[in-house]
């Protein structure tokens, strides 16, 4: 007995479908369930999506936890680029790189400690002098305010106001005392970060050739030359950047020394060096720290001198920002002033003070590396590009013709 469920076409062929004579279901045509339910691939896609979201969240959490380490590694790398030329010179003379790096660190540490010690002694002396001369200084300040602004202030009135606000002052002192632990923990954290940066800088500098060899060993030969070229560009640009900061520090020290000497401030040379070094090598707050100490010292002499010092510091900072720094940086690091200014803004927005400090050498390195691979073509003279150039050339020709005519007339006259 044959299967009665099997139906055939009039020509004897079996119709397409599920064997029952009907059309294929929508689920079968789409690869899903034959009953028109959820497709077979959808559960796997949902699981894969959840896994990818979890991996992304884990990577984001890990990156946020390690961002401080990445920043310290970046700072250490650029510091090692600044120190490596000196270590290379010592290694070329037969000194082992570890010993050479240690000697360079010792030299830098001695310079920093000597600078801090000298300025710290100056600061302690001036604070002690201000504390001893405080009554006389307050009387002089009140007298100057009364003469200049036609006021009638008195020391007794100021004392009454201070006593009136003694409750607020006491609460502020209590709050500051409660925050001592927080300040101490911040200080300890800063010291730990400085130690970590110094340690990585030492390793990057002492093991510079090994680090480069390790990086190149993970790349094909065609890419190794590019990495080494980028490394050399970074060395040159970082050295040029430090040279520009040192040159700006010298110019700043000389300018402030002249001003402080004219005002007859005590420790004029030391104060000028303080302003030059702090304003150039301490990012963001360096300018304010640099100007605070000479203003404080000037207060012990005359409040008017303090105003002169403050005004000169502010004016010189503007001159340096808009005239000196862009030109010196463009010559030493070979970066356009607009690019240097924009890179500092971008670095500060991305990494804060650290980004502002390393932005210019990083931009110079990127510009130098890209410049080696970007092909440039000669551009023909076109008035749409050099507007006014033809007019300037005609003016120069007329001036040259006039000079020749004057020489000819002068020759005939003789």
RODO-2510 file (C-alpha; in nm, 4 decimals, decimal comma):
residues 414
     n   res          X          Y          Z
     1     x     0,0000     0,0000     0,0000
     2     x     0,1391     0,3345    -0,1058
     3     x     0,1570     0,6469     0,1131
     4     x    -0,1651     0,8303     0,0567
     5     x    -0,0179     1,1575     0,1951
     6     x     0,2208     1,1822    -0,0981
     7     x     0,0688     1,3864    -0,3742
     8     x     0,2002     1,4073    -0,7270
     9     x     0,1584     1,6487    -1,0085
    10     x    -0,0261     1,5348    -1,3192
    11     x     0,3110     1,4673    -1,4856
    12     x     0,4138     1,2402    -1,1988
    13     x     0,6586     1,4773    -1,0194
    14     x     0,6460     1,5531    -0,6531
    15     x     0,5532     1,9183    -0,5721
    16     x     0,7986     2,1435    -0,3782
    17     x     0,7245     2,2075    -0,0158
    18     x     0,7269     2,0156     0,3069
    19     x     0,6058     1,6965     0,1563
    20     x     0,2434     1,7690     0,2326
    21     x     0,1829     1,9594    -0,0843
    22     x     0,1948     2,3098     0,0754
    23     x     0,4379     2,6034     0,0096
    24     x     0,7572     2,6442     0,2238
    25     x     0,6863     2,8343     0,5426
    26     x     0,8235     3,1861     0,6118
    27     x     1,0431     3,0446     0,8883
    28     x     1,2031     2,7964     0,6513
    29     x     1,2680     3,0614     0,3869
    30     x     1,4391     3,2958     0,6410
    31     x     1,6361     3,0244     0,8195
    32     x     1,4280     3,0608     1,1353
    33     x     1,1828     2,8394     1,3142
    34     x     0,9403     2,6498     1,0895
    35     x     0,6575     2,7816     1,3097
    36     x     0,7376     3,1497     1,2304
    37     x     0,8976     3,2227     1,5710
    38     x     1,2391     3,3736     1,6685
    39     x     1,5176     3,3238     1,4088
    40     x     1,7874     3,0779     1,5058
    41     x     2,0667     3,3410     1,4779
    42     x     1,9025     3,5973     1,7073
    43     x     1,9914     3,4337     2,0463
    44     x     2,3549     3,3980     1,9414
    45     x     2,3610     3,7599     1,8221
    46     x     2,2153     3,8804     2,1525
    47     x     2,4714     3,6827     2,3525
    48     x     2,7538     3,8139     2,1330
    49     x     2,6288     4,1721     2,1767
    50     x     2,6150     4,1358     2,5558
    51     x     2,9657     3,9876     2,5580
    52     x     3,0999     4,2770     2,3485
    53     x     2,9330     4,5321     2,5766
    54     x     3,0848     4,3609     2,8802
    55     x     3,4316     4,3559     2,7240
    56     x     3,4007     4,7257     2,6348
    57     x     3,2917     4,8148     2,9875
    58     x     3,5804     4,6143     3,1322
    59     x     3,8313     4,7784     2,8983
    60     x     3,6936     5,1239     2,9795
    61     x     3,7177     5,0545     3,3539
    62     x     4,0730     4,9235     3,3192
    63     x     4,1786     5,2253     3,1107
    64     x     4,0358     5,4671     3,3676
    65     x     4,2184     5,2855     3,6442
    66     x     4,5475     5,2906     3,4532
    67     x     4,5288     5,6418     3,3056
    68     x     4,7662     5,7781     3,5712
    69     x     5,0191     5,5069     3,4877
    70     x     4,9937     5,5862     3,1162
    71     x     5,0500     5,9564     3,1830
    72     x     5,3537     5,8811     3,3987
    73     x     5,4948     5,6547     3,1268
    74     x     5,4425     5,9302     2,8703
    75     x     5,6186     6,1884     3,0882
    76     x     5,9008     5,9436     3,1576
    77     x     5,9440     5,8766     2,7859
    78     x     5,9829     6,2463     2,7014
    79     x     6,2161     6,3019     2,9963
    80     x     6,4304     6,0118     2,8772
    81     x     6,4419     6,1690     2,5313
    82     x     6,5740     6,4877     2,6926
    83     x     6,8418     6,3042     2,8937
    84     x     6,9478     6,0454     2,6364
    85     x     7,1761     6,2732     2,4249
    86     x     7,3984     6,3391     2,7287
    87     x     7,4061     5,9683     2,8120
    88     x     7,4874     5,8838     2,4481
    89     x     7,7880     6,1180     2,4562
    90     x     7,9163     5,9523     2,7726
    91     x     7,8555     5,6050     2,6282
    92     x     8,0522     5,7011     2,3166
    93     x     8,3491     5,7733     2,5447
    94     x     8,3371     5,4310     2,7054
    95     x     8,1095     5,4968     3,0046
    96     x     7,8462     5,2323     3,0674
    97     x     7,4945     5,3565     3,0055
    98     x     7,3756     5,2739     3,3564
    99     x     7,6587     5,4683     3,5176
   100     x     7,6171     5,7543     3,2685
   101     x     7,2452     5,7758     3,3398
   102     x     7,3137     5,7761     3,7128
   103     x     7,5665     6,0600     3,6741
   104     x     7,3205     6,2641     3,4678
   105     x     7,0513     6,2082     3,7298
   106     x     7,2929     6,3153     4,0031
   107     x     7,3850     6,6324     3,8124
   108     x     7,0196     6,7219     3,7558
   109     x     6,9347     6,6421     4,1185
   110     x     7,2206     6,8552     4,2527
   111     x     7,1106     7,1476     4,0340
   112     x     6,7491     7,1162     4,1486
   113     x     6,8401     7,0774     4,5161
   114     x     7,0812     7,3700     4,5004
   115     x     6,8216     7,5894     4,3346
   116     x     6,5505     7,4945     4,5845
   117     x     6,7869     7,5374     4,8806
   118     x     6,9030     7,8822     4,7699
   119     x     6,5509     8,0044     4,6996
   120     x     6,4197     7,8365     5,0153
   121     x     6,6758     8,0256     5,2237
   122     x     6,5730     8,3466     5,0525
   123     x     6,2066     8,2726     5,1168
   124     x     6,2645     8,1938     5,4852
   125     x     6,4655     8,5145     5,5304
   126     x     6,1996     8,7239     5,3658
   127     x     5,9146     8,5636     5,5618
   128     x     6,1029     8,6244     5,8874
   129     x     6,1681     8,9844     5,7835
   130     x     5,8031     9,0352     5,6934
   131     x     5,6947     8,8906     6,0291
   132     x     5,9297     9,1282     6,2113
   133     x     5,8322     9,4324     6,0054
   134     x     5,4615     9,3492     5,9875
   135     x     5,3386     9,6327     6,2159
   136     x     5,5453     9,8907     6,0299
   137     x     5,4401     9,7374     5,6974
   138     x     5,0701     9,7570     5,7915
   139     x     5,1092    10,1205     5,8979
   140     x     5,2845    10,2039     5,5703
   141     x     5,0172    10,0252     5,3698
   142     x     4,7332    10,2025     5,5503
   143     x     4,9035    10,5390     5,5059
   144     x     4,9553    10,4757     5,1350
   145     x     4,5891    10,3733     5,0890
   146     x     4,4711    10,6850     5,2750
   147     x     4,6928    10,9168     5,0691
   148     x     4,6163    10,7545     4,7360
   149     x     4,2441    10,6855     4,7665
   150     x     4,1579    10,9642     5,0165
   151     x     4,0378    10,7222     5,2826
   152     x     4,0451    10,7475     5,6604
   153     x     4,1424    10,3970     5,7653
   154     x     4,3171    10,3242     6,0920
   155     x     4,4890    10,0280     6,2512
   156     x     4,2288    10,0162     6,5286
   157     x     3,9473     9,9888     6,2779
   158     x     4,1195     9,6985     6,1025
   159     x     4,1725     9,5249     6,4366
   160     x     3,8024     9,5647     6,5226
   161     x     3,7044     9,4141     6,1888
   162     x     3,9389     9,1217     6,2436
   163     x     3,7991     9,0635     6,5921
   164     x     3,4478     9,0863     6,4524
   165     x     3,5296     8,8168     6,1983
   166     x     3,7241     8,6061     6,4465
   167     x     3,4539     8,3383     6,4451
   168     x     3,4843     8,2914     6,0703
   169     x     3,8627     8,2860     6,0968
   170     x     3,8464     8,0267     6,3750
   171     x     3,6118     7,8052     6,1715
   172     x     3,8401     7,8370     5,8710
   173     x     4,1423     7,7349     6,0795
   174     x     3,9480     7,4396     6,2203
   175     x     3,8485     7,3317     5,8706
   176     x     4,2091     7,3624     5,7554
   177     x     4,3209     7,1498     6,0505
   178     x     4,0634     6,8860     5,9578
   179     x     4,2018     6,8779     5,6043
   180     x     4,5609     6,8196     5,7147
   181     x     4,5261     6,4464     5,6556
   182     x     4,3971     6,5069     5,3044
   183     x     4,6839     6,7428     5,2267
   184     x     4,9331     6,4922     5,3673
   185     x     4,7938     6,2092     5,1579
   186     x     4,8061     6,4302     4,8475
   187     x     5,1686     6,5169     4,9221
   188     x     5,2601     6,1516     4,9700
   189     x     5,0825     6,0625     4,6456
   190     x     5,2733     6,3344     4,4612
   191     x     5,6048     6,2084     4,5971
   192     x     5,5170     5,8539     4,4914
   193     x     5,4304     5,9707     4,1401
   194     x     5,7569     6,1651     4,1184
   195     x     5,9504     5,8561     4,2285
   196     x     5,7664     5,6434     3,9718
   197     x     5,8382     5,8902     3,6909
   198     x     6,2050     5,9050     3,7926
   199     x     6,2326     5,5263     3,7986
   200     x     6,0773     5,4805     3,4543
   201     x     6,2879     5,7675     3,3183
   202     x     6,6030     5,5984     3,4452
   203     x     6,5097     5,2678     3,2815
   204     x     6,4076     5,4296     2,9505
   205     x     6,7336     5,6268     2,9381
   206     x     6,9724     5,3555     3,0518
   207     x     6,8076     5,0888     2,8364
   208     x     6,7416     5,3110     2,5346
   209     x     6,9110     5,0870     2,2743
   210     x     6,7505     4,7751     2,4199
   211     x     6,4072     4,9373     2,4195
   212     x     6,4459     5,0380     2,0561
   213     x     6,5708     4,6911     1,9658
   214     x     6,2752     4,5313     2,1442
   215     x     6,0249     4,7531     1,9665
   216     x     6,1870     4,6942     1,6278
   217     x     6,1968     4,3169     1,6827
   218     x     5,8169     4,3106     1,6796
   219     x     5,7972     4,4849     1,3411
   220     x     5,8887     4,3772     0,9883
   221     x     6,2174     4,5148     0,8488
   222     x     6,0361     4,7680     0,6299
   223     x     5,8754     4,9299     0,9372
   224     x     6,1826     4,9241     1,1591
   225     x     6,3512     5,2100     0,9731
   226     x     6,0375     5,4221     1,0119
   227     x     6,0255     5,3629     1,3865
   228     x     6,3929     5,4517     1,4264
   229     x     6,3449     5,7648     1,2154
   230     x     6,0532     5,8725     1,4350
   231     x     6,2649     5,8071     1,7437
   232     x     6,5459     6,0274     1,6119
   233     x     6,3005     6,3042     1,5271
   234     x     6,1568     6,2859     1,8785
   235     x     6,5089     6,3128     2,0260
   236     x     6,5897     6,6185     1,8160
   237     x     6,2596     6,7953     1,8784
   238     x     6,2593     6,7305     2,2528
   239     x     6,6147     6,8597     2,2817
   240     x     6,5213     7,1683     2,0813
   241     x     6,2212     7,2286     2,3048
   242     x     6,4312     7,2121     2,6206
   243     x     6,6853     7,4439     2,4609
   244     x     6,4087     7,6941     2,3840
   245     x     6,2798     7,6793     2,7431
   246     x     6,6320     7,7315     2,8764
   247     x     6,6814     8,0277     2,6414
   248     x     6,3496     8,1792     2,7495
   249     x     6,4499     8,1289     3,1134
   250     x     6,7759     8,3174     3,0546
   251     x     6,5975     8,6054     2,8781
   252     x     6,3336     8,6202     3,1516
   253     x     6,5971     8,6198     3,4262
   254     x     6,7904     8,9034     3,2628
   255     x     6,4800     9,1152     3,2082
   256     x     6,3526     9,0728     3,5626
   257     x     6,6989     9,1270     3,7080
   258     x     6,7192     9,4676     3,5378
   259     x     6,3768     9,5624     3,6754
   260     x     6,4510     9,4394     4,0276
   261     x     6,7888     9,6153     4,0288
   262     x     6,6255     9,9419     3,9231
   263     x     6,3801     9,9075     4,2126
   264     x     6,6749     9,8212     4,4427
   265     x     6,5091     9,5029     4,5684
   266     x     6,7144     9,2760     4,7948
   267     x     6,8365     8,9502     4,6362
   268     x     6,7578     9,0883     4,2901
   269     x     6,9659     8,8263     4,1058
   270     x     6,8224     8,5318     4,3020
   271     x     6,4680     8,6590     4,2515
   272     x     6,5294     8,6994     3,8782
   273     x     6,6583     8,3421     3,8480
   274     x     6,3568     8,2216     4,0443
   275     x     6,1178     8,3954     3,8037
   276     x     6,3007     8,2674     3,4950
   277     x     6,3169     7,9037     3,6028
   278     x     5,9720     7,8723     3,7575
   279     x     5,7888     8,0465     3,4737
   280     x     5,9476     7,8225     3,2086
   281     x     5,9748     7,4782     3,3654
   282     x     5,6654     7,4609     3,5888
   283     x     5,3512     7,4326     3,3746
   284     x     5,0297     7,6264     3,4353
   285     x     5,1003     7,7599     3,7867
   286     x     5,4674     7,8400     3,7282
   287     x     5,3983     8,1985     3,6242
   288     x     5,1967     8,2706     3,9389
   289     x     5,4541     8,1099     4,1670
   290     x     5,7288     8,3015     3,9888
   291     x     5,5636     8,6392     4,0388
   292     x     5,4440     8,5815     4,3965
   293     x     5,7891     8,5750     4,5597
   294     x     5,9256     8,9042     4,4176
   295     x     5,5969     9,0770     4,5002
   296     x     5,6251     8,9455     4,8556
   297     x     5,9820     9,0696     4,8831
   298     x     5,8875     9,4087     4,7399
   299     x     5,6203     9,4455     5,0070
   300     x     5,8933     9,4509     5,2690
   301     x     6,0473     9,7527     5,0954
   302     x     5,7557     9,9613     4,9712
   303     x     5,3987     9,8748     4,8633
   304     x     5,4486    10,0897     4,5539
   305     x     5,7459     9,8716     4,4539
   306     x     5,5249     9,5660     4,4906
   307     x     5,2762     9,7176     4,2445
   308     x     5,5602     9,7963     4,0023
   309     x     5,6867     9,4383     4,0272
   310     x     5,3396     9,2944     3,9743
   311     x     5,2789     9,5147     3,6722
   312     x     5,6144     9,4275     3,5177
   313     x     5,5612     9,0541     3,5686
   314     x     5,2185     9,0699     3,4015
   315     x     5,3401     9,2830     3,1078
   316     x     5,6510     9,0710     3,0527
   317     x     5,4418     8,7542     3,0535
   318     x     5,2248     8,8921     2,7741
   319     x     5,5313     8,9978     2,5743
   320     x     5,6801     8,6526     2,6192
   321     x     5,3612     8,4696     2,5261
   322     x     5,2905     8,6660     2,2102
   323     x     5,6360     8,7783     2,0899
   324     x     5,9293     8,5846     2,2355
   325     x     5,8026     8,2318     2,2902
   326     x     5,6403     8,1767     1,9458
   327     x     5,9510     8,2981     1,7611
   328     x     6,2072     8,1127     1,9740
   329     x     6,0011     7,7941     1,9709
   330     x     5,9538     7,8161     1,5952
   331     x     6,3325     7,8375     1,5458
   332     x     6,4424     7,5697     1,7927
   333     x     6,1608     7,3194     1,7477
   334     x     6,0703     7,4202     1,3901
   335     x     5,7018     7,4558     1,4708
   336     x     5,4866     7,7406     1,3461
   337     x     5,3776     7,9729     1,6306
   338     x     5,0111     7,9033     1,5585
   339     x     5,0729     7,5271     1,5688
   340     x     5,2673     7,5629     1,8944
   341     x     4,9889     7,7681     2,0526
   342     x     4,7183     7,5297     1,9355
   343     x     4,9116     7,2230     2,0496
   344     x     4,9501     7,3679     2,3994
   345     x     4,5746     7,4304     2,4196
   346     x     4,5000     7,0775     2,2940
   347     x     4,7523     6,9187     2,5307
   348     x     4,6120     7,1068     2,8291
   349     x     4,2585     7,0015     2,7345
   350     x     4,3591     6,6353     2,7058
   351     x     4,6093     6,5868     2,9902
   352     x     4,6086     6,9113     3,1883
   353     x     4,9424     7,0525     3,2987
   354     x     5,1341     6,7474     3,1751
   355     x     4,9780     6,7777     2,8315
   356     x     5,0661     7,1479     2,8134
   357     x     5,4278     7,0676     2,9010
   358     x     5,4832     6,7955     2,6396
   359     x     5,2465     6,9283     2,3724
   360     x     5,5050     7,1228     2,1705
   361     x     5,7689     6,8456     2,1447
   362     x     5,4950     6,5944     2,0645
   363     x     5,3537     6,8192     1,7912
   364     x     5,7031     6,8835     1,6540
   365     x     5,7759     6,5106     1,6451
   366     x     5,4494     6,4359     1,4659
   367     x     5,5067     6,7189     1,2200
   368     x     5,8624     6,6084     1,1454
   369     x     5,7614     6,2445     1,1013
   370     x     5,4703     6,3268     0,8717
   371     x     5,6848     6,5722     0,6766
   372     x     5,9215     6,2928     0,5742
   373     x     5,6410     6,1048     0,3979
   374     x     5,4294     6,3862     0,2567
   375     x     5,5461     6,4721    -0,0917
   376     x     5,5528     6,8448    -0,1697
   377     x     5,5365     7,0039    -0,5137
   378     x     5,6601     7,3383    -0,6374
   379     x     5,3848     7,5976    -0,6632
   380     x     5,3937     7,8433    -0,9523
   381     x     5,3690     8,2152    -0,8857
   382     x     5,0049     8,3132    -0,8986
   383     x     4,8441     8,6418    -0,7913
   384     x     4,5605     8,4431    -0,6352
   385     x     4,8139     8,2962    -0,3900
   386     x     5,0681     8,5739    -0,3391
   387     x     4,8401     8,8727    -0,3266
   388     x     5,0418     9,1919    -0,3483
   389     x     5,3621     9,0092    -0,4390
   390     x     5,3734     9,1478    -0,7915
   391     x     5,3095     9,4989    -0,6649
   392     x     5,5877     9,4558    -0,4110
   393     x     5,8226     9,3318    -0,6851
   394     x     5,7444     9,6349    -0,9060
   395     x     5,8091     9,8655    -0,6124
   396     x     6,1483     9,7038    -0,5547
   397     x     6,2341     9,7450    -0,9251
   398     x     6,1478    10,1158    -0,9104
   399     x     6,3626    10,1599    -0,5999
   400     x     6,6528     9,9810    -0,7647
   401     x     6,6181    10,2013    -1,0761
   402     x     6,6155    10,5124    -0,8589
   403     x     6,9317    10,3999    -0,6784
   404     x     7,1069    10,3368    -1,0085
   405     x     7,0030    10,6796    -1,1387
   406     x     7,1382    10,8495    -0,8260
   407     x     7,4689    10,6645    -0,8652
   408     x     7,4920    10,7699    -1,2292
   409     x     7,4148    11,1340    -1,1466
   410     x     7,6673    11,1307    -0,8677
   411     x     7,9325    10,9854    -1,0989
   412     x     7,8707    11,2535    -1,3670
   413     x     7,8919    11,5268    -1,1042
   414     x     8,2410    11,4136    -1,0073
***
